[in-house]
Amino acid sequence: MFKLLTLSCLVVTACATNAPSGIATSDVTCPPDSTLTYANFGEIFVADNCLSCHPSKARPDLSQLSVIQNNPQSLIKVAVTGTSMPKGTSMAIGDRELLGEWLACGAP
């Protein structure tokens, strides 16, 4: 019984830490006219929202564009369709949508 209760608490805690943002996975797309690039969006966004916790020595290392480009679905899950990132702060839905667009386009 104790194991079942412990497992239930872990599942509830895990689900609660990544509450839905209100953006559906199906809404995260790359529009053909997207102009978002690393230079005009990604670099600034990551510096402002991610690098305080994910610098070069942390996992995942979001200081490298290649890491971001190789893990777009993970980042979409925690920071676009979910709200567990950035930790300890809230992010406007519009910023989450732009991040999703940039990631869906391959984080160019």
Jmol script that loads the backbone (N, CA, C; Angstrom):
load data "model"
ATOM      1  N   MET A   1       0.820  -1.192   0.000  1.00  0.00           N
ATOM      2  CA  MET A   1       0.000   0.000   0.000  1.00  0.00           C
ATOM      3  C   MET A   1       0.863   1.256   0.000  1.00  0.00           C
ATOM      4  N   PHE A   2       1.936   1.245   0.807  1.00  0.00           N
ATOM      5  CA  PHE A   2       2.830   2.389   0.887  1.00  0.00           C
ATOM      6  C   PHE A   2       3.480   2.665  -0.463  1.00  0.00           C
ATOM      7  N   LYS A   3       3.893   1.595  -1.173  1.00  0.00           N
ATOM      8  CA  LYS A   3       4.513   1.768  -2.488  1.00  0.00           C
ATOM      9  C   LYS A   3       3.537   2.393  -3.470  1.00  0.00           C
ATOM     10  N   LEU A   4       2.296   1.967  -3.431  1.00  0.00           N
ATOM     11  CA  LEU A   4       1.288   2.516  -4.319  1.00  0.00           C
ATOM     12  C   LEU A   4       1.050   3.991  -4.025  1.00  0.00           C
ATOM     13  N   LEU A   5       0.992   4.338  -2.764  1.00  0.00           N
ATOM     14  CA  LEU A   5       0.799   5.735  -2.369  1.00  0.00           C
ATOM     15  C   LEU A   5       1.990   6.581  -2.805  1.00  0.00           C
ATOM     16  N   THR A   6       3.193   6.079  -2.609  1.00  0.00           N
ATOM     17  CA  THR A   6       4.396   6.799  -3.014  1.00  0.00           C
ATOM     18  C   THR A   6       4.418   7.010  -4.520  1.00  0.00           C
ATOM     19  N   LEU A   7       4.115   5.972  -5.279  1.00  0.00           N
ATOM     20  CA  LEU A   7       4.085   6.075  -6.729  1.00  0.00           C
ATOM     21  C   LEU A   7       3.026   7.077  -7.180  1.00  0.00           C
ATOM     22  N   SER A   8       1.863   7.046  -6.554  1.00  0.00           N
ATOM     23  CA  SER A   8       0.798   7.993  -6.893  1.00  0.00           C
ATOM     24  C   SER A   8       1.239   9.427  -6.648  1.00  0.00           C
ATOM     25  N   CYS A   9       1.914   9.665  -5.547  1.00  0.00           N
ATOM     26  CA  CYS A   9       2.405  11.012  -5.233  1.00  0.00           C
ATOM     27  C   CYS A   9       3.432  11.472  -6.262  1.00  0.00           C
ATOM     28  N   LEU A  10       4.313  10.574  -6.676  1.00  0.00           N
ATOM     29  CA  LEU A  10       5.313  10.927  -7.686  1.00  0.00           C
ATOM     30  C   LEU A  10       4.664  11.284  -9.016  1.00  0.00           C
ATOM     31  N   VAL A  11       3.676  10.524  -9.414  1.00  0.00           N
ATOM     32  CA  VAL A  11       2.983  10.794 -10.676  1.00  0.00           C
ATOM     33  C   VAL A  11       2.265  12.135 -10.612  1.00  0.00           C
ATOM     34  N   VAL A  12       1.561  12.388  -9.538  1.00  0.00           N
ATOM     35  CA  VAL A  12       0.854  13.663  -9.385  1.00  0.00           C
ATOM     36  C   VAL A  12       1.838  14.820  -9.379  1.00  0.00           C
ATOM     37  N   THR A  13       2.943  14.682  -8.676  1.00  0.00           N
ATOM     38  CA  THR A  13       3.948  15.734  -8.625  1.00  0.00           C
ATOM     39  C   THR A  13       4.552  15.969  -9.997  1.00  0.00           C
ATOM     40  N   ALA A  14       4.863  14.913 -10.716  1.00  0.00           N
ATOM     41  CA  ALA A  14       5.444  15.058 -12.047  1.00  0.00           C
ATOM     42  C   ALA A  14       4.487  15.753 -12.992  1.00  0.00           C
ATOM     43  N   CYS A  15       3.232  15.405 -12.937  1.00  0.00           N
ATOM     44  CA  CYS A  15       2.238  16.037 -13.803  1.00  0.00           C
ATOM     45  C   CYS A  15       2.019  17.491 -13.414  1.00  0.00           C
ATOM     46  N   ALA A  16       2.038  17.778 -12.140  1.00  0.00           N
ATOM     47  CA  ALA A  16       1.783  19.137 -11.678  1.00  0.00           C
ATOM     48  C   ALA A  16       2.921  20.074 -12.040  1.00  0.00           C
ATOM     49  N   THR A  17       4.141  19.553 -12.134  1.00  0.00           N
ATOM     50  CA  THR A  17       5.273  20.420 -12.428  1.00  0.00           C
ATOM     51  C   THR A  17       5.330  20.818 -13.893  1.00  0.00           C
ATOM     52  N   ASN A  18       4.617  20.141 -14.760  1.00  0.00           N
ATOM     53  CA  ASN A  18       4.579  20.530 -16.162  1.00  0.00           C
ATOM     54  C   ASN A  18       3.125  20.739 -16.584  1.00  0.00           C
ATOM     55  N   ALA A  19       2.501  21.692 -15.950  1.00  0.00           N
ATOM     56  CA  ALA A  19       1.110  22.008 -16.262  1.00  0.00           C
ATOM     57  C   ALA A  19       0.999  22.481 -17.702  1.00  0.00           C
ATOM     58  N   PRO A  20      -0.124  22.215 -18.349  1.00  0.00           N
ATOM     59  CA  PRO A  20      -0.310  22.660 -19.732  1.00  0.00           C
ATOM     60  C   PRO A  20      -0.281  24.181 -19.830  1.00  0.00           C
ATOM     61  N   SER A  21       0.295  24.668 -20.903  1.00  0.00           N
ATOM     62  CA  SER A  21       0.371  26.113 -21.129  1.00  0.00           C
ATOM     63  C   SER A  21      -0.871  26.645 -21.831  1.00  0.00           C
ATOM     64  N   GLY A  22      -1.638  25.734 -22.430  1.00  0.00           N
ATOM     65  CA  GLY A  22      -2.774  26.152 -23.246  1.00  0.00           C
ATOM     66  C   GLY A  22      -2.463  26.067 -24.728  1.00  0.00           C
ATOM     67  N   ILE A  23      -1.230  25.750 -25.054  1.00  0.00           N
ATOM     68  CA  ILE A  23      -0.821  25.565 -26.448  1.00  0.00           C
ATOM     69  C   ILE A  23      -0.805  24.070 -26.726  1.00  0.00           C
ATOM     70  N   ALA A  24      -1.553  23.647 -27.721  1.00  0.00           N
ATOM     71  CA  ALA A  24      -1.595  22.232 -28.084  1.00  0.00           C
ATOM     72  C   ALA A  24      -0.394  21.891 -28.969  1.00  0.00           C
ATOM     73  N   THR A  25       0.056  20.656 -28.876  1.00  0.00           N
ATOM     74  CA  THR A  25       1.165  20.203 -29.709  1.00  0.00           C
ATOM     75  C   THR A  25       0.860  20.434 -31.182  1.00  0.00           C
ATOM     76  N   SER A  26      -0.386  20.221 -31.573  1.00  0.00           N
ATOM     77  CA  SER A  26      -0.776  20.415 -32.980  1.00  0.00           C
ATOM     78  C   SER A  26      -0.689  21.876 -33.414  1.00  0.00           C
ATOM     79  N   ASP A  27      -0.655  22.801 -32.462  1.00  0.00           N
ATOM     80  CA  ASP A  27      -0.545  24.227 -32.788  1.00  0.00           C
ATOM     81  C   ASP A  27       0.903  24.671 -32.987  1.00  0.00           C
ATOM     82  N   VAL A  28       1.848  23.820 -32.643  1.00  0.00           N
ATOM     83  CA  VAL A  28       3.264  24.170 -32.757  1.00  0.00           C
ATOM     84  C   VAL A  28       3.729  23.779 -34.158  1.00  0.00           C
ATOM     85  N   THR A  29       3.758  24.769 -35.037  1.00  0.00           N
ATOM     86  CA  THR A  29       4.121  24.532 -36.432  1.00  0.00           C
ATOM     87  C   THR A  29       5.100  25.597 -36.913  1.00  0.00           C
ATOM     88  N   CYS A  30       5.668  25.336 -38.058  1.00  0.00           N
ATOM     89  CA  CYS A  30       6.569  26.289 -38.697  1.00  0.00           C
ATOM     90  C   CYS A  30       5.844  26.926 -39.875  1.00  0.00           C
ATOM     91  N   PRO A  31       5.396  28.164 -39.719  1.00  0.00           N
ATOM     92  CA  PRO A  31       4.719  28.814 -40.846  1.00  0.00           C
ATOM     93  C   PRO A  31       5.716  29.088 -41.979  1.00  0.00           C
ATOM     94  N   PRO A  32       5.267  29.010 -43.215  1.00  0.00           N
ATOM     95  CA  PRO A  32       6.185  29.204 -44.343  1.00  0.00           C
ATOM     96  C   PRO A  32       6.830  30.585 -44.367  1.00  0.00           C
ATOM     97  N   ASP A  33       6.193  31.558 -43.744  1.00  0.00           N
ATOM     98  CA  ASP A  33       6.739  32.915 -43.757  1.00  0.00           C
ATOM     99  C   ASP A  33       7.489  33.273 -42.471  1.00  0.00           C
ATOM    100  N   SER A  34       7.872  32.288 -41.680  1.00  0.00           N
ATOM    101  CA  SER A  34       8.575  32.552 -40.425  1.00  0.00           C
ATOM    102  C   SER A  34       9.910  33.236 -40.699  1.00  0.00           C
ATOM    103  N   THR A  35      10.198  34.239 -39.906  1.00  0.00           N
ATOM    104  CA  THR A  35      11.466  34.966 -40.039  1.00  0.00           C
ATOM    105  C   THR A  35      12.349  34.794 -38.803  1.00  0.00           C
ATOM    106  N   LEU A  36      11.938  33.922 -37.883  1.00  0.00           N
ATOM    107  CA  LEU A  36      12.694  33.731 -36.654  1.00  0.00           C
ATOM    108  C   LEU A  36      13.982  32.957 -36.917  1.00  0.00           C
ATOM    109  N   THR A  37      15.077  33.492 -36.424  1.00  0.00           N
ATOM    110  CA  THR A  37      16.383  32.844 -36.553  1.00  0.00           C
ATOM    111  C   THR A  37      17.066  32.855 -35.190  1.00  0.00           C
ATOM    112  N   TYR A  38      18.181  32.183 -35.117  1.00  0.00           N
ATOM    113  CA  TYR A  38      18.960  32.213 -33.877  1.00  0.00           C
ATOM    114  C   TYR A  38      19.420  33.639 -33.597  1.00  0.00           C
ATOM    115  N   ALA A  39      19.849  34.337 -34.644  1.00  0.00           N
ATOM    116  CA  ALA A  39      20.370  35.695 -34.474  1.00  0.00           C
ATOM    117  C   ALA A  39      19.309  36.688 -34.013  1.00  0.00           C
ATOM    118  N   ASN A  40      18.096  36.593 -34.552  1.00  0.00           N
ATOM    119  CA  ASN A  40      17.097  37.612 -34.207  1.00  0.00           C
ATOM    120  C   ASN A  40      16.091  37.166 -33.148  1.00  0.00           C
ATOM    121  N   PHE A  41      16.143  35.911 -32.740  1.00  0.00           N
ATOM    122  CA  PHE A  41      15.214  35.433 -31.716  1.00  0.00           C
ATOM    123  C   PHE A  41      15.863  34.466 -30.725  1.00  0.00           C
ATOM    124  N   GLY A  42      16.345  33.343 -31.215  1.00  0.00           N
ATOM    125  CA  GLY A  42      16.795  32.249 -30.359  1.00  0.00           C
ATOM    126  C   GLY A  42      17.881  32.618 -29.373  1.00  0.00           C
ATOM    127  N   GLU A  43      18.904  33.297 -29.828  1.00  0.00           N
ATOM    128  CA  GLU A  43      20.029  33.636 -28.954  1.00  0.00           C
ATOM    129  C   GLU A  43      19.573  34.514 -27.788  1.00  0.00           C
ATOM    130  N   ILE A  44      18.761  35.501 -28.079  1.00  0.00           N
ATOM    131  CA  ILE A  44      18.260  36.417 -27.053  1.00  0.00           C
ATOM    132  C   ILE A  44      17.296  35.684 -26.109  1.00  0.00           C
ATOM    133  N   PHE A  45      16.385  34.894 -26.693  1.00  0.00           N
ATOM    134  CA  PHE A  45      15.408  34.162 -25.890  1.00  0.00           C
ATOM    135  C   PHE A  45      16.099  33.211 -24.927  1.00  0.00           C
ATOM    136  N   VAL A  46      17.032  32.433 -25.426  1.00  0.00           N
ATOM    137  CA  VAL A  46      17.734  31.453 -24.593  1.00  0.00           C
ATOM    138  C   VAL A  46      18.533  32.163 -23.503  1.00  0.00           C
ATOM    139  N   ALA A  47      19.212  33.248 -23.860  1.00  0.00           N
ATOM    140  CA  ALA A  47      19.987  33.996 -22.861  1.00  0.00           C
ATOM    141  C   ALA A  47      19.088  34.541 -21.760  1.00  0.00           C
ATOM    142  N   ASP A  48      17.940  35.067 -22.136  1.00  0.00           N
ATOM    143  CA  ASP A  48      17.026  35.671 -21.162  1.00  0.00           C
ATOM    144  C   ASP A  48      16.254  34.660 -20.320  1.00  0.00           C
ATOM    145  N   ASN A  49      15.976  33.479 -20.865  1.00  0.00           N
ATOM    146  CA  ASN A  49      15.069  32.547 -20.197  1.00  0.00           C
ATOM    147  C   ASN A  49      15.668  31.211 -19.775  1.00  0.00           C
ATOM    148  N   CYS A  50      16.825  30.857 -20.304  1.00  0.00           N
ATOM    149  CA  CYS A  50      17.320  29.495 -20.090  1.00  0.00           C
ATOM    150  C   CYS A  50      18.708  29.394 -19.456  1.00  0.00           C
ATOM    151  N   LEU A  51      19.590  30.304 -19.820  1.00  0.00           N
ATOM    152  CA  LEU A  51      20.986  30.117 -19.438  1.00  0.00           C
ATOM    153  C   LEU A  51      21.289  30.320 -17.960  1.00  0.00           C
ATOM    154  N   SER A  52      20.381  30.917 -17.208  1.00  0.00           N
ATOM    155  CA  SER A  52      20.643  31.037 -15.771  1.00  0.00           C
ATOM    156  C   SER A  52      20.653  29.659 -15.114  1.00  0.00           C
ATOM    157  N   CYS A  53      19.945  28.706 -15.683  1.00  0.00           N
ATOM    158  CA  CYS A  53      19.930  27.330 -15.144  1.00  0.00           C
ATOM    159  C   CYS A  53      20.611  26.316 -16.052  1.00  0.00           C
ATOM    160  N   HIS A  54      20.739  26.627 -17.336  1.00  0.00           N
ATOM    161  CA  HIS A  54      21.298  25.672 -18.299  1.00  0.00           C
ATOM    162  C   HIS A  54      22.511  26.235 -19.028  1.00  0.00           C
ATOM    163  N   PRO A  55      23.555  26.644 -18.271  1.00  0.00           N
ATOM    164  CA  PRO A  55      24.772  27.106 -18.924  1.00  0.00           C
ATOM    165  C   PRO A  55      25.577  25.914 -19.441  1.00  0.00           C
ATOM    166  N   SER A  56      26.754  26.157 -19.939  1.00  0.00           N
ATOM    167  CA  SER A  56      27.547  25.114 -20.599  1.00  0.00           C
ATOM    168  C   SER A  56      27.837  23.893 -19.732  1.00  0.00           C
ATOM    169  N   LYS A  57      27.852  24.024 -18.416  1.00  0.00           N
ATOM    170  CA  LYS A  57      28.175  22.873 -17.560  1.00  0.00           C
ATOM    171  C   LYS A  57      26.931  22.168 -17.030  1.00  0.00           C
ATOM    172  N   ALA A  58      25.738  22.648 -17.345  1.00  0.00           N
ATOM    173  CA  ALA A  58      24.493  22.036 -16.864  1.00  0.00           C
ATOM    174  C   ALA A  58      23.887  21.164 -17.954  1.00  0.00           C
ATOM    175  N   ARG A  59      23.008  20.285 -17.565  1.00  0.00           N
ATOM    176  CA  ARG A  59      22.302  19.423 -18.524  1.00  0.00           C
ATOM    177  C   ARG A  59      20.848  19.812 -18.581  1.00  0.00           C
ATOM    178  N   PRO A  60      20.249  19.970 -19.711  1.00  0.00           N
ATOM    179  CA  PRO A  60      20.925  20.055 -20.994  1.00  0.00           C
ATOM    180  C   PRO A  60      21.658  21.386 -21.145  1.00  0.00           C
ATOM    181  N   ASP A  61      22.718  21.353 -21.902  1.00  0.00           N
ATOM    182  CA  ASP A  61      23.541  22.531 -22.159  1.00  0.00           C
ATOM    183  C   ASP A  61      22.884  23.358 -23.255  1.00  0.00           C
ATOM    184  N   LEU A  62      22.118  24.330 -22.868  1.00  0.00           N
ATOM    185  CA  LEU A  62      21.401  25.136 -23.855  1.00  0.00           C
ATOM    186  C   LEU A  62      22.220  26.306 -24.372  1.00  0.00           C
ATOM    187  N   SER A  63      23.501  26.342 -24.026  1.00  0.00           N
ATOM    188  CA  SER A  63      24.364  27.388 -24.566  1.00  0.00           C
ATOM    189  C   SER A  63      24.837  27.032 -25.971  1.00  0.00           C
ATOM    190  N   GLN A  64      24.571  25.810 -26.404  1.00  0.00           N
ATOM    191  CA  GLN A  64      24.985  25.367 -27.739  1.00  0.00           C
ATOM    192  C   GLN A  64      23.756  25.171 -28.625  1.00  0.00           C
ATOM    193  N   LEU A  65      23.741  25.860 -29.743  1.00  0.00           N
ATOM    194  CA  LEU A  65      22.616  25.768 -30.672  1.00  0.00           C
ATOM    195  C   LEU A  65      22.395  24.338 -31.125  1.00  0.00           C
ATOM    196  N   SER A  66      23.448  23.579 -31.321  1.00  0.00           N
ATOM    197  CA  SER A  66      23.300  22.196 -31.794  1.00  0.00           C
ATOM    198  C   SER A  66      22.497  21.347 -30.812  1.00  0.00           C
ATOM    199  N   VAL A  67      22.643  21.578 -29.522  1.00  0.00           N
ATOM    200  CA  VAL A  67      21.878  20.835 -28.516  1.00  0.00           C
ATOM    201  C   VAL A  67      20.396  21.178 -28.648  1.00  0.00           C
ATOM    202  N   ILE A  68      20.108  22.452 -28.844  1.00  0.00           N
ATOM    203  CA  ILE A  68      18.722  22.890 -29.023  1.00  0.00           C
ATOM    204  C   ILE A  68      18.140  22.264 -30.290  1.00  0.00           C
ATOM    205  N   GLN A  69      18.888  22.309 -31.370  1.00  0.00           N
ATOM    206  CA  GLN A  69      18.407  21.774 -32.646  1.00  0.00           C
ATOM    207  C   GLN A  69      18.209  20.265 -32.605  1.00  0.00           C
ATOM    208  N   ASN A  70      18.937  19.570 -31.758  1.00  0.00           N
ATOM    209  CA  ASN A  70      18.821  18.117 -31.653  1.00  0.00           C
ATOM    210  C   ASN A  70      17.739  17.663 -30.678  1.00  0.00           C
ATOM    211  N   ASN A  71      17.143  18.591 -29.928  1.00  0.00           N
ATOM    212  CA  ASN A  71      16.147  18.229 -28.919  1.00  0.00           C
ATOM    213  C   ASN A  71      14.901  19.108 -28.964  1.00  0.00           C
ATOM    214  N   PRO A  72      14.388  19.439 -30.138  1.00  0.00           N
ATOM    215  CA  PRO A  72      13.267  20.381 -30.176  1.00  0.00           C
ATOM    216  C   PRO A  72      12.011  19.859 -29.485  1.00  0.00           C
ATOM    217  N   GLN A  73      11.707  18.593 -29.615  1.00  0.00           N
ATOM    218  CA  GLN A  73      10.469  18.065 -29.023  1.00  0.00           C
ATOM    219  C   GLN A  73      10.510  18.118 -27.501  1.00  0.00           C
ATOM    220  N   SER A  74      11.666  17.860 -26.912  1.00  0.00           N
ATOM    221  CA  SER A  74      11.794  17.950 -25.449  1.00  0.00           C
ATOM    222  C   SER A  74      11.563  19.379 -24.985  1.00  0.00           C
ATOM    223  N   LEU A  75      12.146  20.317 -25.698  1.00  0.00           N
ATOM    224  CA  LEU A  75      12.004  21.720 -25.326  1.00  0.00           C
ATOM    225  C   LEU A  75      10.570  22.202 -25.544  1.00  0.00           C
ATOM    226  N   ILE A  76       9.947  21.751 -26.604  1.00  0.00           N
ATOM    227  CA  ILE A  76       8.547  22.107 -26.849  1.00  0.00           C
ATOM    228  C   ILE A  76       7.682  21.589 -25.708  1.00  0.00           C
ATOM    229  N   LYS A  77       7.950  20.374 -25.269  1.00  0.00           N
ATOM    230  CA  LYS A  77       7.139  19.765 -24.203  1.00  0.00           C
ATOM    231  C   LYS A  77       7.238  20.541 -22.891  1.00  0.00           C
ATOM    232  N   VAL A  78       8.435  20.960 -22.501  1.00  0.00           N
ATOM    233  CA  VAL A  78       8.588  21.600 -21.198  1.00  0.00           C
ATOM    234  C   VAL A  78       8.410  23.113 -21.209  1.00  0.00           C
ATOM    235  N   ALA A  79       8.597  23.751 -22.385  1.00  0.00           N
ATOM    236  CA  ALA A  79       8.561  25.219 -22.391  1.00  0.00           C
ATOM    237  C   ALA A  79       7.514  25.832 -23.315  1.00  0.00           C
ATOM    238  N   VAL A  80       6.891  25.020 -24.171  1.00  0.00           N
ATOM    239  CA  VAL A  80       5.876  25.568 -25.076  1.00  0.00           C
ATOM    240  C   VAL A  80       4.502  25.016 -24.706  1.00  0.00           C
ATOM    241  N   THR A  81       4.322  23.704 -24.802  1.00  0.00           N
ATOM    242  CA  THR A  81       3.031  23.110 -24.451  1.00  0.00           C
ATOM    243  C   THR A  81       2.904  22.892 -22.949  1.00  0.00           C
ATOM    244  N   GLY A  82       4.032  22.896 -22.245  1.00  0.00           N
ATOM    245  CA  GLY A  82       4.058  22.778 -20.796  1.00  0.00           C
ATOM    246  C   GLY A  82       4.626  24.038 -20.177  1.00  0.00           C
ATOM    247  N   THR A  83       4.550  24.114 -18.857  1.00  0.00           N
ATOM    248  CA  THR A  83       5.002  25.323 -18.170  1.00  0.00           C
ATOM    249  C   THR A  83       6.097  25.075 -17.141  1.00  0.00           C
ATOM    250  N   SER A  84       6.747  23.913 -17.208  1.00  0.00           N
ATOM    251  CA  SER A  84       7.760  23.634 -16.195  1.00  0.00           C
ATOM    252  C   SER A  84       9.041  24.442 -16.403  1.00  0.00           C
ATOM    253  N   MET A  85       9.217  24.988 -17.578  1.00  0.00           N
ATOM    254  CA  MET A  85      10.367  25.845 -17.856  1.00  0.00           C
ATOM    255  C   MET A  85       9.853  27.165 -18.414  1.00  0.00           C
ATOM    256  N   PRO A  86      10.506  28.235 -18.116  1.00  0.00           N
ATOM    257  CA  PRO A  86      11.620  28.367 -17.187  1.00  0.00           C
ATOM    258  C   PRO A  86      11.159  28.227 -15.745  1.00  0.00           C
ATOM    259  N   LYS A  87      11.992  27.587 -14.980  1.00  0.00           N
ATOM    260  CA  LYS A  87      11.681  27.289 -13.589  1.00  0.00           C
ATOM    261  C   LYS A  87      11.636  28.564 -12.755  1.00  0.00           C
ATOM    262  N   GLY A  88      10.642  28.641 -11.895  1.00  0.00           N
ATOM    263  CA  GLY A  88      10.555  29.746 -10.961  1.00  0.00           C
ATOM    264  C   GLY A  88      10.064  31.059 -11.534  1.00  0.00           C
ATOM    265  N   THR A  89       9.604  31.034 -12.763  1.00  0.00           N
ATOM    266  CA  THR A  89       9.107  32.262 -13.378  1.00  0.00           C
ATOM    267  C   THR A  89       8.001  31.924 -14.354  1.00  0.00           C
ATOM    268  N   SER A  90       7.209  32.884 -14.690  1.00  0.00           N
ATOM    269  CA  SER A  90       6.173  32.637 -15.684  1.00  0.00           C
ATOM    270  C   SER A  90       6.608  33.272 -17.005  1.00  0.00           C
ATOM    271  N   MET A  91       6.101  32.720 -18.076  1.00  0.00           N
ATOM    272  CA  MET A  91       6.422  33.237 -19.401  1.00  0.00           C
ATOM    273  C   MET A  91       5.108  33.521 -20.121  1.00  0.00           C
ATOM    274  N   ALA A  92       5.050  34.628 -20.796  1.00  0.00           N
ATOM    275  CA  ALA A  92       3.851  35.007 -21.547  1.00  0.00           C
ATOM    276  C   ALA A  92       3.556  33.963 -22.619  1.00  0.00           C
ATOM    277  N   ILE A  93       2.301  33.731 -22.863  1.00  0.00           N
ATOM    278  CA  ILE A  93       1.882  32.740 -23.860  1.00  0.00           C
ATOM    279  C   ILE A  93       2.438  33.096 -25.242  1.00  0.00           C
ATOM    280  N   GLY A  94       2.484  34.376 -25.560  1.00  0.00           N
ATOM    281  CA  GLY A  94       3.036  34.809 -26.849  1.00  0.00           C
ATOM    282  C   GLY A  94       4.496  34.427 -27.001  1.00  0.00           C
ATOM    283  N   ASP A  95       5.268  34.505 -25.905  1.00  0.00           N
ATOM    284  CA  ASP A  95       6.674  34.096 -25.945  1.00  0.00           C
ATOM    285  C   ASP A  95       6.788  32.595 -26.139  1.00  0.00           C
ATOM    286  N   ARG A  96       5.898  31.838 -25.491  1.00  0.00           N
ATOM    287  CA  ARG A  96       5.898  30.381 -25.674  1.00  0.00           C
ATOM    288  C   ARG A  96       5.552  30.028 -27.131  1.00  0.00           C
ATOM    289  N   GLU A  97       4.621  30.763 -27.709  1.00  0.00           N
ATOM    290  CA  GLU A  97       4.246  30.513 -29.112  1.00  0.00           C
ATOM    291  C   GLU A  97       5.413  30.804 -30.046  1.00  0.00           C
ATOM    292  N   LEU A  98       6.119  31.899 -29.822  1.00  0.00           N
ATOM    293  CA  LEU A  98       7.281  32.215 -30.660  1.00  0.00           C
ATOM    294  C   LEU A  98       8.380  31.164 -30.506  1.00  0.00           C
ATOM    295  N   LEU A  99       8.612  30.719 -29.283  1.00  0.00           N
ATOM    296  CA  LEU A  99       9.593  29.662 -29.062  1.00  0.00           C
ATOM    297  C   LEU A  99       9.191  28.399 -29.813  1.00  0.00           C
ATOM    298  N   GLY A 100       7.911  28.048 -29.746  1.00  0.00           N
ATOM    299  CA  GLY A 100       7.434  26.871 -30.463  1.00  0.00           C
ATOM    300  C   GLY A 100       7.629  27.005 -31.958  1.00  0.00           C
ATOM    301  N   GLU A 101       7.326  28.171 -32.505  1.00  0.00           N
ATOM    302  CA  GLU A 101       7.524  28.405 -33.938  1.00  0.00           C
ATOM    303  C   GLU A 101       9.004  28.221 -34.309  1.00  0.00           C
ATOM    304  N   TRP A 102       9.878  28.863 -33.547  1.00  0.00           N
ATOM    305  CA  TRP A 102      11.301  28.781 -33.841  1.00  0.00           C
ATOM    306  C   TRP A 102      11.815  27.351 -33.769  1.00  0.00           C
ATOM    307  N   LEU A 103      11.385  26.612 -32.750  1.00  0.00           N
ATOM    308  CA  LEU A 103      11.809  25.212 -32.616  1.00  0.00           C
ATOM    309  C   LEU A 103      11.220  24.346 -33.725  1.00  0.00           C
ATOM    310  N   ALA A 104       9.943  24.575 -34.062  1.00  0.00           N
ATOM    311  CA  ALA A 104       9.300  23.790 -35.123  1.00  0.00           C
ATOM    312  C   ALA A 104       9.967  24.031 -36.483  1.00  0.00           C
ATOM    313  N   CYS A 105      10.548  25.196 -36.644  1.00  0.00           N
ATOM    314  CA  CYS A 105      11.239  25.531 -37.901  1.00  0.00           C
ATOM    315  C   CYS A 105      12.669  24.982 -37.915  1.00  0.00           C
ATOM    316  N   GLY A 106      13.065  24.298 -36.869  1.00  0.00           N
ATOM    317  CA  GLY A 106      14.405  23.718 -36.816  1.00  0.00           C
ATOM    318  C   GLY A 106      15.407  24.577 -36.073  1.00  0.00           C
ATOM    319  N   ALA A 107      14.959  25.611 -35.398  1.00  0.00           N
ATOM    320  CA  ALA A 107      15.829  26.527 -34.654  1.00  0.00           C
ATOM    321  C   ALA A 107      16.961  27.049 -35.549  1.00  0.00           C
ATOM    322  N   PRO A 108      16.558  27.648 -36.692  1.00  0.00           N
ATOM    323  CA  PRO A 108      17.591  28.118 -37.635  1.00  0.00           C
ATOM    324  C   PRO A 108      18.417  29.285 -37.089  1.00  0.00           C
TER     325      PRO A 108
END
end "model"
wireframe off; spacefill off
backbone 0.3
color backbone group
